[in-house]
């Protein structure tokens, strides 16, 4: 089989890239390690930046996002009894959309099915070959048979544990990593959200986040030790701890119910440089990971897709490969800014086991600066709704 762009990874970034390229007549094949049902069962982020929403529209897949997504014009931060609403619209003229990653993925799969585009699920032993030549190809096992796909380019959208990043020689790769000494215990419940907008709360007991998927489905998180397991927390214990960390007015109106999903995610920051080698280009978690505090994981993957899509268009439609050659450098400039923002939000709102009194006072001063300075609030809002790309 031959295609113009072989995409490894059937998550939202790989699917979005494939759909965008399809709208411009560029052929793609998508390979996914797991089943479609497994991909659609993943519970992930649901805050979409302005740029992500625009790409969904450009791909022709924004209809359900527009009808079912929730427009959020601001967010509330709370820190040790103080509250502050960041007004995105007033500060930037933009907003974010609350629309679950699962729904984004479903919309993109539906569009790919409708267009009859080839997608291989449950691919094993995926190997990338001849990436530093003009004729790269991929081999993999599918339904017990070895399959080969030849392509002009390979897009590695296969996450942190996929084979794409590992195909870049170790002598070329430079990886940066920071791990945090805690995780997020997340609970999904069929209850109305406690607030119309997200609440990020920092307290002496640790961080908490009140979020949602839709008006009848809430997503809540609390900071917890990495040694914890979801089974260590029954529902009542989770709700009581969440109430202790949320602002009092929110805690008093919180509606609780049985959890329908419970998991713990460790927090880490990771960047791989470069994001390209020969005809291989990395997108999303294959190249970078952020702590979820600033809602940048899925959105930064989308910015990668945006850069790569435009670069491939210039190559195929204009015969100009300049942007492809500059893809890694271009994407990394924005990625490091989102890394900074995610680190800053995490540091501001979480309790660190080794935090000194000096560190705590500077965090409190940072929050006071947000309260007193419109310029500081503008910087936060500008980063949260999404830097341009």
C-alpha positions as CSV (number, residue, x, y, z in Angstrom):
1,X,0.0,0.0,0.0
2,X,1.1,3.5,-0.7
3,X,0.0,6.9,0.7
4,X,1.3,10.4,0.8
5,X,1.2,10.8,4.6
6,X,1.3,7.7,6.9
7,X,-0.1,8.7,10.4
8,X,0.8,6.5,13.4
9,X,-1.7,7.0,16.1
10,X,-5.5,7.0,15.9
11,X,-6.1,9.5,18.7
12,X,-7.4,13.1,18.2
13,X,-4.1,14.6,16.9
14,X,-3.6,11.9,14.2
15,X,-7.2,11.9,13.2
16,X,-7.3,15.7,13.0
17,X,-4.2,15.8,10.9
18,X,-5.7,13.2,8.6
19,X,-9.0,15.0,8.2
20,X,-7.4,18.4,7.6
21,X,-5.2,16.9,4.9
22,X,-8.2,15.1,3.3
23,X,-10.0,18.4,2.9
24,X,-7.1,19.5,0.7
25,X,-6.9,16.2,-1.3
26,X,-3.9,14.8,0.4
27,X,-4.0,11.0,1.0
28,X,-3.4,9.5,4.5
29,X,-3.5,6.2,6.2
30,X,-4.0,6.0,10.0
31,X,-2.5,3.1,12.1
32,X,-3.8,2.6,15.7
33,X,-2.3,0.1,18.2
34,X,-5.6,-0.4,20.1
35,X,-9.2,-1.0,19.0
36,X,-11.5,1.8,18.1
37,X,-13.7,1.0,21.2
38,X,-10.7,1.3,23.5
39,X,-9.7,4.7,22.0
40,X,-13.2,6.0,22.5
41,X,-13.3,4.7,26.1
42,X,-10.5,7.0,27.2
43,X,-11.5,9.7,29.6
44,X,-9.4,12.8,28.8
45,X,-9.4,16.6,28.9
46,X,-12.2,18.7,27.7
47,X,-11.0,22.3,27.5
48,X,-10.5,23.4,23.9
49,X,-8.5,26.5,23.0
50,X,-9.7,28.9,20.3
51,X,-7.2,27.6,17.9
52,X,-8.3,24.0,18.4
53,X,-11.9,24.9,17.8
54,X,-10.9,26.7,14.6
55,X,-9.0,23.6,13.3
56,X,-12.1,21.5,14.0
57,X,-14.2,23.9,11.8
58,X,-11.5,23.9,9.1
59,X,-11.6,20.1,9.1
60,X,-15.4,20.2,8.7
61,X,-15.9,18.4,12.1
62,X,-17.1,21.3,14.3
63,X,-20.9,20.9,14.0
64,X,-21.5,18.8,17.2
65,X,-18.9,20.8,19.1
66,X,-20.8,24.0,18.3
67,X,-24.2,22.5,19.3
68,X,-23.1,20.5,22.4
69,X,-20.0,22.3,23.6
70,X,-20.1,24.8,26.5
71,X,-18.7,28.2,25.9
72,X,-16.7,29.4,28.9
73,X,-15.7,33.1,29.1
74,X,-13.7,32.8,32.3
75,X,-12.4,30.6,35.0
76,X,-12.2,31.0,38.8
77,X,-9.0,30.6,40.8
78,X,-9.1,30.2,44.6
79,X,-6.1,30.3,47.0
80,X,-6.4,29.9,50.7
81,X,-9.7,31.5,51.1
82,X,-9.3,34.1,48.3
83,X,-11.1,33.9,45.0
84,X,-10.5,35.6,41.6
85,X,-12.4,35.2,38.4
86,X,-10.3,35.6,35.2
87,X,-12.5,37.1,32.5
88,X,-11.3,35.7,29.2
89,X,-13.6,37.8,27.1
90,X,-12.9,41.1,28.8
91,X,-9.1,40.5,28.8
92,X,-8.6,38.8,25.4
93,X,-11.9,38.9,23.4
94,X,-11.8,35.1,23.3
95,X,-13.1,32.1,25.1
96,X,-12.6,28.3,25.5
97,X,-15.0,25.5,24.7
98,X,-15.8,22.6,27.1
99,X,-16.1,19.5,24.9
100,X,-14.7,16.2,25.9
101,X,-11.7,14.7,24.1
102,X,-13.8,11.5,23.6
103,X,-16.4,13.5,21.7
104,X,-13.7,15.2,19.6
105,X,-12.3,11.7,18.7
106,X,-15.7,10.3,17.9
107,X,-16.5,13.2,15.6
108,X,-13.2,12.7,13.8
109,X,-13.7,9.0,13.4
110,X,-17.2,9.6,12.0
111,X,-15.8,12.0,9.4
112,X,-13.0,9.6,8.5
113,X,-15.6,6.8,8.1
114,X,-17.9,9.0,6.0
115,X,-15.0,9.8,3.7
116,X,-14.0,6.1,3.4
117,X,-10.4,6.8,4.5
118,X,-8.3,3.8,5.4
119,X,-7.7,3.2,9.2
120,X,-6.0,0.1,10.6
121,X,-6.8,-0.8,14.2
122,X,-5.0,-3.2,16.6
123,X,-1.7,-2.9,14.7
124,X,1.2,-4.7,16.4
125,X,5.0,-4.5,16.0
126,X,4.9,-1.2,14.2
127,X,8.3,-0.4,12.8
128,X,9.5,2.7,10.9
129,X,12.1,2.3,8.1
130,X,14.3,4.5,5.9
131,X,13.1,7.7,7.5
132,X,16.2,9.6,6.5
133,X,15.6,8.8,2.8
134,X,13.0,9.9,0.2
135,X,11.2,6.6,0.5
136,X,10.2,5.9,4.1
137,X,7.9,3.0,4.9
138,X,6.2,1.3,7.8
139,X,5.7,-2.4,8.6
140,X,3.3,-3.8,11.1
141,X,1.2,-6.9,11.9
142,X,-2.5,-6.6,11.2
143,X,-4.9,-9.5,11.6
144,X,-1.9,-11.9,11.7
145,X,-0.3,-10.7,8.5
146,X,2.7,-8.4,8.0
147,X,1.7,-5.2,6.1
148,X,3.9,-2.6,4.5
149,X,2.9,1.0,3.8
150,X,5.1,3.3,1.7
151,X,4.7,7.0,2.0
152,X,6.2,10.4,1.4
153,X,6.1,11.4,5.1
154,X,5.4,9.8,8.4
155,X,3.5,11.7,11.2
156,X,4.2,10.2,14.7
157,X,1.0,10.9,16.7
158,X,1.3,7.8,18.8
159,X,1.8,9.1,22.3
160,X,4.7,8.8,24.7
161,X,5.0,5.1,24.5
162,X,4.7,4.7,20.7
163,X,7.5,3.7,18.4
164,X,7.8,7.1,16.5
165,X,10.0,9.0,18.9
166,X,12.2,5.9,19.5
167,X,12.8,5.8,15.8
168,X,14.9,9.0,16.1
169,X,18.4,7.9,16.9
170,X,19.5,8.5,20.6
171,X,22.4,10.5,19.3
172,X,20.0,13.0,17.8
173,X,17.4,13.1,20.5
174,X,17.6,15.5,23.5
175,X,14.9,14.9,26.1
176,X,13.9,17.2,29.0
177,X,11.8,15.9,31.9
178,X,10.4,17.1,35.2
179,X,8.4,14.9,37.5
180,X,6.1,16.2,40.2
181,X,5.8,14.5,43.6
182,X,2.0,14.0,43.4
183,X,-0.8,13.0,41.1
184,X,-4.4,13.8,40.4
185,X,-7.2,11.6,41.6
186,X,-10.0,12.1,39.1
187,X,-13.7,11.2,39.5
188,X,-16.4,11.3,36.8
189,X,-20.0,11.5,38.1
190,X,-23.4,11.9,36.6
191,X,-24.1,15.0,38.6
192,X,-24.6,18.7,37.7
193,X,-21.4,20.7,37.9
194,X,-20.9,22.8,41.0
195,X,-20.2,25.9,38.9
196,X,-20.9,27.1,35.4
197,X,-17.2,27.6,35.0
198,X,-14.1,25.7,36.1
199,X,-12.8,26.3,39.6
200,X,-9.0,25.8,40.3
201,X,-8.5,25.7,44.0
202,X,-5.3,25.7,46.0
203,X,-5.4,25.0,49.8
204,X,-3.3,23.9,52.6
205,X,-4.7,20.4,52.0
206,X,-3.7,20.4,48.4
207,X,-5.1,21.2,44.9
208,X,-8.6,20.6,43.7
209,X,-10.3,21.2,40.3
210,X,-14.1,21.4,39.6
211,X,-14.7,20.7,35.9
212,X,-17.4,19.2,33.7
213,X,-18.1,17.4,30.5
214,X,-21.7,18.6,30.0
215,X,-24.6,19.9,32.2
216,X,-25.2,16.5,33.6
217,X,-21.7,15.1,33.8
218,X,-19.1,16.4,36.2
219,X,-15.3,15.8,36.4
220,X,-13.5,16.5,39.7
221,X,-9.9,16.2,40.7
222,X,-7.9,16.3,43.9
223,X,-4.2,16.3,44.4
224,X,-3.0,13.0,46.0
225,X,0.3,11.2,46.8
226,X,1.7,9.1,43.9
227,X,1.6,6.1,46.2
228,X,-2.2,6.2,46.3
229,X,-4.4,3.8,44.2
230,X,-8.0,4.7,43.1
231,X,-9.3,1.9,45.3
232,X,-7.8,3.6,48.3
233,X,-10.5,6.2,48.0
234,X,-14.2,5.4,48.3
235,X,-16.7,7.9,47.0
236,X,-17.6,9.4,50.4
237,X,-13.9,10.0,51.2
238,X,-13.4,11.6,47.9
239,X,-16.4,14.0,48.2
240,X,-15.5,15.0,51.7
241,X,-11.9,15.8,50.8
242,X,-13.0,17.7,47.7
243,X,-15.3,19.8,49.8
244,X,-12.5,20.7,52.2
245,X,-10.4,22.1,49.3
246,X,-13.1,23.9,47.3
247,X,-14.1,27.5,48.2
248,X,-16.8,27.4,50.9
249,X,-19.7,28.6,48.6
250,X,-18.9,25.8,46.1
251,X,-18.5,23.2,48.8
252,X,-21.9,24.0,50.3
253,X,-23.7,23.6,46.9
254,X,-21.8,20.6,45.6
255,X,-24.1,17.7,44.5
256,X,-22.5,14.3,45.0
257,X,-23.2,10.9,43.5
258,X,-21.7,7.6,42.6
259,X,-18.5,7.7,40.6
260,X,-18.7,6.1,37.2
261,X,-15.0,6.4,36.6
262,X,-12.0,6.9,39.0
263,X,-8.4,7.1,38.1
264,X,-5.0,8.6,39.2
265,X,-2.8,10.4,36.8
266,X,0.8,11.3,37.7
267,X,2.0,14.8,36.7
268,X,5.1,15.3,34.6
269,X,6.6,17.7,32.1
270,X,8.5,16.3,29.1
271,X,9.9,17.7,25.8
272,X,11.8,15.9,23.0
273,X,14.0,17.9,20.7
274,X,14.0,17.8,17.7
275,X,10.5,16.9,16.7
276,X,11.5,15.7,13.3
277,X,14.1,13.5,11.7
278,X,14.3,12.9,8.0
279,X,10.7,12.3,6.8
280,X,9.4,11.7,10.3
281,X,7.4,14.4,12.2
282,X,6.3,14.1,15.8
283,X,3.0,15.5,17.1
284,X,1.5,15.6,20.6
285,X,2.4,13.3,23.4
286,X,5.0,11.6,21.2
287,X,7.1,14.8,21.6
288,X,5.8,16.5,24.8
289,X,3.8,16.2,27.9
290,X,2.5,18.8,30.3
291,X,0.9,18.6,33.7
292,X,-2.9,19.0,33.2
293,X,-3.2,22.1,35.3
294,X,-3.2,24.6,32.4
295,X,-5.3,22.4,30.0
296,X,-2.5,22.4,27.5
297,X,-1.9,18.7,26.6
298,X,-4.5,18.2,23.9
299,X,-4.3,21.8,22.8
300,X,-0.6,21.8,22.3
301,X,-1.0,18.6,20.2
302,X,-3.5,20.6,18.1
303,X,-1.0,23.4,17.5
304,X,1.6,20.8,16.3
305,X,-1.1,19.5,13.9
306,X,-1.8,23.0,12.7
307,X,1.9,23.7,12.0
308,X,2.4,20.3,10.2
309,X,-0.8,20.6,8.2
310,X,0.2,24.1,6.9
311,X,3.8,22.9,6.1
312,X,2.5,19.8,4.2
313,X,0.1,22.0,2.2
314,X,3.0,24.3,1.2
315,X,5.0,21.2,0.1
316,X,2.2,19.5,-1.9
317,X,0.4,22.6,-3.3
318,X,3.2,25.0,-3.8
319,X,6.3,22.8,-4.0
320,X,7.8,24.7,-1.1
321,X,9.3,22.5,1.7
322,X,10.7,25.4,3.7
323,X,8.1,25.1,6.5
324,X,8.6,21.4,6.7
325,X,12.3,21.9,7.3
326,X,11.4,24.4,10.1
327,X,8.6,22.4,11.6
328,X,10.4,21.3,14.8
329,X,11.9,24.8,15.5
330,X,8.5,26.4,14.9
331,X,6.5,24.0,17.1
332,X,9.0,24.0,19.9
333,X,8.9,27.8,20.3
334,X,5.2,27.5,21.3
335,X,5.6,24.2,23.2
336,X,8.1,25.7,25.6
337,X,5.8,28.6,26.3
338,X,3.0,26.2,27.1
339,X,5.4,24.2,29.3
340,X,6.2,27.4,31.2
341,X,2.5,28.2,31.7
342,X,1.6,24.7,32.8
343,X,4.6,24.6,35.3
344,X,3.5,28.0,36.6
345,X,-0.1,27.1,37.2
346,X,1.0,23.8,38.9
347,X,3.5,25.6,41.1
348,X,1.0,28.3,42.0
349,X,-1.9,26.0,43.1
350,X,-0.4,22.8,44.4
351,X,1.1,21.8,47.7
352,X,4.6,20.5,47.5
353,X,6.0,18.3,50.2
354,X,9.3,20.1,50.3
355,X,7.9,23.7,49.9
356,X,9.7,26.1,52.2
357,X,8.0,29.1,53.9
358,X,9.7,31.3,51.4
359,X,8.2,29.3,48.5
360,X,4.8,29.5,50.1
361,X,5.0,33.3,50.6
362,X,6.1,33.9,47.0
363,X,3.1,31.8,45.8
364,X,0.8,33.9,47.9
365,X,2.4,37.0,46.5
366,X,1.9,35.6,42.9
367,X,-1.8,35.2,43.6
368,X,-2.0,38.8,45.1
369,X,-0.4,40.1,41.9
370,X,-3.1,38.5,39.9
371,X,-5.7,40.1,42.0
372,X,-4.1,43.6,41.8
373,X,-2.8,43.7,38.3
374,X,-4.8,43.6,35.1
375,X,-1.6,43.0,33.1
376,X,-1.0,39.8,35.2
377,X,-4.5,38.6,34.6
378,X,-4.2,39.3,30.9
379,X,-1.1,37.1,30.6
380,X,-2.9,34.3,32.3
381,X,-6.0,34.7,30.1
382,X,-3.9,35.0,27.0
383,X,-2.1,31.7,27.7
384,X,-5.3,29.9,28.9
385,X,-7.4,30.6,25.8
386,X,-4.3,29.7,23.7
387,X,-1.3,31.4,22.2
388,X,-1.6,32.0,18.4
389,X,-0.2,29.6,15.9
